[in-house]
Amino acid sequence: MSKKKSEPIDWLVEQLRFSAFMSAPLAPNHELDEWHRIAKSDPANVLTKPAEGVLRKEGEFDGKLLTYEQSPLRIDWRLSSNGQNPFDESPWPVFGHLNSETEKFIQLMKTWLTNAPPLNRIAFGLILLRPKNTNEDSLKLLGRVLPDIKIDHLNTRDFNYKINRRRKSKSISPKLEINRLSSWSIASLSHIAVELLQGQTQGSRATEMTERLYACRVELDINTAPEFDSNIAKSKRKNLLDELNDLAIELSLKGDIK
């Protein structure tokens, strides 16, 4: 009798991040402002530190919070929840499903890459959640994606497993190695009520008001290794980003594999 195949994990997205590393520092007063081309709207908040070459913008984008951060040697784009959870039954700070949200974000970053300055490294980061009813259920789910790790489902608390397994790039060159950093853990959530005490026992007392909620949480950082000191050719940037995305999806669905 063949073993029943497990259903793919329906990961929800807490945050997506794309990082680009400059081949040479940008001038302190250089404003690589691509916000309007990407977001097609004005940012809600802007922070500038011209002397340090720092620029930060954030605003609403497609019902989510888009953040742009620029420093002389690095640019980050982040997509996160705007506080309005599309999943009514979930109090977690998530904004969509893994496949659909990463596909849209990757296309957005490819648009930005067409005008990006010379780069020698890029990275794709994800924070994913899968809500479960109990700590035990969460550990059992992690056991599916971490088959080589023996987990005591009943007695384990504060579980955290982190590892980096490198792969050689298929889209650029075997000389370029890609870091596949993954961190697997259990998150918990509850509402706390704070009571202010008066009289002789002044102070405060915290009381947990709701049943604690649990979720499997995975943080992925798929990035090109710093030892590769050549610029990434413009013609290959999009293919490399696709490769990083493919590796991230593979890890999220298959777990810690070589």
N, C-alpha and C positions, 0 to 999 in steps of 0.2 A: 504494500500500500504506500503510495507516494505521500510525502509530508505536505500538509496544507500550507500554502504560501501566505505569509503575513500581508495584511493590507499596508500600503505605504502610509507613513505618518503624515497627517495633515497639519504641517507646521504653520503657525501664524507669525507674522512679521512684527517685531518690535522696532527694529531699526535696520536701515540699509546705508552703507557708506562706500564711497569711492574716493580713493586717495591717489594723488599724482605727485611725484617727487621730481623737482626741477634738476636739470643737468648742471645749471649754474644759478646762483642766487639772483632773484629779481631785485632791481634797484629799489631802495626804500620808498621812493615816491611813485613806483610803478603800480598802477591800478589795473589789474587784469580782470576787469569787470565784465563777466559774461552773464550776470544775473538776468537781465532783461531778455537776452536771446534764449535762455533756457526756461525761465519761469514765465516769461511773457506778461509780467505784471510788476508793480512796484513792491519792494520789500517792506515789511511792516517795521522792522528794526534794523538799524545800521550802526556799526561800531568801527571807527577808524583810528589807527595809531600810525600816522604817516612816518614818523621817525623810526619806527620799528618795522615798517612794511607790513603791518597787520591790518586786515580788512575782514569784517564779519557781517553777513547779511542773512536775514531770515524772514520768512513770510509764508503765507498760505499757498499751497500748490496741490491741485487735484484732491482737495479735502484732507491734505496732510500738511505737516510742517517741513519745509525745505530750508536747509541751512548751508550757507557757503562760507568757508573760512580760508583765508589766504595769508600765508607768511612767505618770507623770501625763498624758502626751499621746499614748500609743501602747500598743496591745495586740497581741501576736503569738501566733498558734497555729502550731506546727510539727509535722509528722509526718515521721519518718525511720526508718531501719532500727534495730532493737534489737540488731543484731550477728548475728542468726540469718538468714542469707540463704535465702529460699525456693527459690532456683534453685541446685541443687547444683553445677551446672557453672560457676557464675560466682562469682569472688571479690570482685566489686564490691559496694559497700554499697547495694544496692537492695532494694526490698521488694514490688514488684508492677508490673503493666502500667499504662500511662498512663490509658486510658479508664476502667477499672474503679476504679482508686484515686482519680482525681480526682472521679469521680461520688460516691463515698462521702464524700470529704473535703468537697466542696461542700455536700452535704446536712447534714453535721455543723456546718459554719459557718453555714448558714441557721438551724439551731436556736439557735445562740448569738446571732445577730443579732436575734432576736425580743425579747431583753431587754437589748440593748446600749444604752449611753448615746448622747446626740447625737453624730453623726459628720459630718465634712466631707470625709473621704477614706477610701478603702479600696484594698487591693492584694492581688493574687494572684500568688504566686511559685512557680516550679517549677525543680527541677534534674533533668534527664533524661540518661540514658546509653543508648548502643547499642553493646555490645561488638562488636569486629571483630578479625580475626586479625592484621592488620598496620597500621602507620602509613599505608601506601599505601591499603589498603582503607578506612580511616577517612576519609582525605581524599577519596576517590572518593564516599563516601556524603555527605559535607558538600557536595561539588560538586553533588549533586542538589538540595539545599535552598538553595544559594547560587549560582544559575545565572549571576548577573551578576559573580561574583568568579572571576577566572582563577586556578586553583590548580595549581601544579606538583606533581603527585602523587608524583613520584619524589624530588625534592630538598627539599621543604618540611618544616621541623621547627618545633615551637612555634607552631602556627597558632592565631590568636585574632582573631575578627571580631566587633565590637560595634556595634550601631546601635539608634536609637530612632526609630520611625515612628509618629507620632500618628494617631489616628482620632477623629472626633467620636462622642459617645455616641448610640446609638439608643434606649436605654432611659430616659434621664433628660431630656437636652436637648442640642441641637447646641452650646450654649454650653459644655458640659462636654467637655473633650478627655481622651482616654485615652492614656497613655504605653504604648507597646509595645516595651519594652526587651528585646533579645535578644542573647545573647553565645554565639558558636559556637566551639568549640575541640576539641582532641584531648587526651584524658587517657591516661596510661600508668601501668602498675602492674607491680611485680616484687618478689620477696622478696630481702632483703639479709641476708647473714650477716656478723656482726662478730666478728673474731678478735682476742683480746687478745694483744699482743706483750710478751714479757718479755726480760730480759737487757739488753744494751746498747741495743737498739732498742725501748724501752718505748713503749707507745701502743696503737693499735688499727688494724685494716685491714678495710675493708668489701669484700665480694665479692658480686656479683650471682649468686644461686643458681638462679634460674629464668628461663625465656624471658620477655621483656617482653611484657605484654599491652596492648592498645590499645582505646580506645572513643571514639566521638563523644560530645561532651558539650554540652548546651545549657542555659543559665540564662535563664529568662524572668521578667521582672518587669512585670506588667500592672497599672498603677495609675492612679487618677484624678489629673489634673493639679492642682497646688496653687493655680493661679490661680482655680479655681472656689471661691469663698469662702462658698457657701451650705451649709446642712446638707442631708444626704441624707435625704429623707423616709423614714420607717419603711416606708411602703407600697411603696417602690421599691427598698429595699436588696437584696432577694433577686433582683429582676430585674437589677439592676446587677451583682451577683456572677455571675449566669449569663452576662452579657455579657462580663465579664472572662475567665471560663472558656472561652467560645466563642472569644475572640480568642487565648487561649493554645493551645488545641487546633489552631486554624487555623495558627498560626505553627509549631507542632511538626511538623505534617504537610505543610504547603506551603512552609515556609521563609520567607526574608526577602522578603515581598511587601508592596506598598504598601497 
